[in-house]
Amino acid sequence: MSESQFYTFITGGVSLMIAAGLLVAWHLWRMREEHQAGIVSALDGISHELRINLQRFVSELGQVHAIQEAGPDLLLPVRHPQLDGVNSSMIRANRNALAVIGNTYQELEARKMALRAALAQGRDPVDPMDDAMDATINGIATLYMWEVHGGARPSEVGRVRSWDVRDWMKGHNFSQNSLPGMYLRDEVVERLRAYGLHLTPRPLTHSAAEYYAMQYDRKADVHAPFGRRKTPEQLEEAARKAEEKAAKKAAKQAEKEARKAEKAAEKAAVAAAAEDEIMGDDSPVEAETYSGETYEEGQVFQSSDDDASEMMDEDDELGMLEDAESNTRPN
């Protein structure tokens, strides 16, 4: 073998080794990528599985509430093979979050069994329904933390807008009226806030009227434009005082009316007494004396003054006649 052939053989062998190494590296990279994609798909399958179970449970609760004589056959058992497969595999995942999801499944199954037993025994399912809806709210909160924040603790996430949570629930068809007797999205938001998630904006502690009333010295009136709202105890005290004031006013009014009636009665009595006195003065008398003479009832009497006046009148008439005759005599 010549020197040129030897160098050609060495060059070809090295090139073949490089090509084989690259092929092995590419194959290992493909295997790693497929493994990572499998892990992501498995974890996404956990969220999909939990979402399907929650949506089915919400639908079952709606049917139980709508149907008067619902039976236990409406409630299907809870199954989670995807979670079991991930727990049994040796993949890198947030095991704390997986444990929380497992506890959520246990709570859902327990509440569903209690509701199924109540329906089978013909008992009132109100309390089991409330427990089942509470478990559903916990499950939706757990699903949100797993799907959006990777199963992190609520205190580690930071600030989150509450409308983002509502939009996420809207995208997964969790409507506001999914559960009977409550607003589902509001309940989930409050449950996440109770778990320690910092949701913004914070709940309002004052209404607009109360906020502006703190900056001004306004009279505490519920119906005022800027009045501060009163507590139930203050409202009860105000109502009690108003009742006492109304009772006192009614008592004073009754007393005033009684005094008016009493005065009117007194005036009527005085008027009646005066009328009786007048009638007594005008009443006839059987006999009465005048200037030492006695007269009977209905007798007309004349005094000496009347006789003198009559005589004077006659003299005047005679004088007037004489004057008239003298005037008529011819001259």
Secondary structure as the mmCIF struct_conf table of DSSP 4:
data_model
#
loop_
_struct_conf.conf_type_id
_struct_conf.id
_struct_conf.beg_label_comp_id
_struct_conf.beg_label_asym_id
_struct_conf.beg_label_seq_id
_struct_conf.end_label_comp_id
_struct_conf.end_label_asym_id
_struct_conf.end_label_seq_id
HELX_RH_AL_P HELX_RH_AL_P1 GLU A 3 ALA A 66
TURN_TY1_P TURN_TY1_P1 GLN A 68 GLU A 69
HELX_RH_3T_P HELX_RH_3T_P1 PRO A 72 LEU A 74
BEND BEND1 LEU A 75 LEU A 75
HELX_LH_PP_P HELX_LH_PP_P1 LEU A 76 VAL A 78
HELX_RH_AL_P HELX_RH_AL_P2 PRO A 81 SER A 88
BEND BEND2 SER A 89 SER A 89
HELX_RH_AL_P HELX_RH_AL_P3 ARG A 95 GLN A 121
TURN_TY1_P TURN_TY1_P2 GLY A 122 GLY A 122
HELX_RH_AL_P HELX_RH_AL_P4 VAL A 126 HIS A 149
TURN_TY1_P TURN_TY1_P3 GLY A 150 GLY A 151
HELX_RH_AL_P HELX_RH_AL_P5 PRO A 154 VAL A 157
STRN STRN1 ARG A 159 ARG A 161
HELX_RH_AL_P HELX_RH_AL_P6 SER A 162 GLY A 171
TURN_TY1_P TURN_TY1_P4 HIS A 172 ASN A 173
TURN_TY1_P TURN_TY1_P5 GLN A 176 ASN A 177
BEND BEND3 SER A 178 LEU A 179
TURN_TY1_P TURN_TY1_P6 PRO A 180 GLY A 181
BEND BEND4 MET A 182 MET A 182
HELX_RH_AL_P HELX_RH_AL_P7 LEU A 184 TYR A 195
TURN_TY1_P TURN_TY1_P7 GLY A 196 GLY A 196
STRN STRN2 HIS A 198 THR A 200
BEND BEND5 PRO A 201 PRO A 201
HELX_LH_PP_P HELX_LH_PP_P2 ARG A 202 LEU A 204
BEND BEND6 THR A 205 HIS A 206
HELX_RH_AL_P HELX_RH_AL_P8 ALA A 208 ALA A 213
TURN_TY1_P TURN_TY1_P8 MET A 214 ASP A 217
TURN_TY1_P TURN_TY1_P9 VAL A 222 HIS A 223
BEND BEND7 ALA A 224 ALA A 224
TURN_TY1_P TURN_TY1_P10 PRO A 225 PHE A 226
HELX_LH_PP_P HELX_LH_PP_P3 GLY A 227 THR A 231
HELX_RH_AL_P HELX_RH_AL_P9 PRO A 232 ASP A 281
TURN_TY1_P TURN_TY1_P11 ASP A 282 ASP A 282
BEND BEND8 SER A 283 SER A 283
BEND BEND9 GLU A 286 GLU A 286
STRN STRN3 ALA A 287 TYR A 290
TURN_TY1_P TURN_TY1_P12 SER A 291 GLY A 292
STRN STRN4 GLU A 293 GLU A 296
TURN_TY1_P TURN_TY1_P13 GLU A 297 GLY A 298
HELX_RH_AL_P HELX_RH_AL_P10 SER A 304 THR A 328
BEND BEND10 ARG A 329 ARG A 329
#
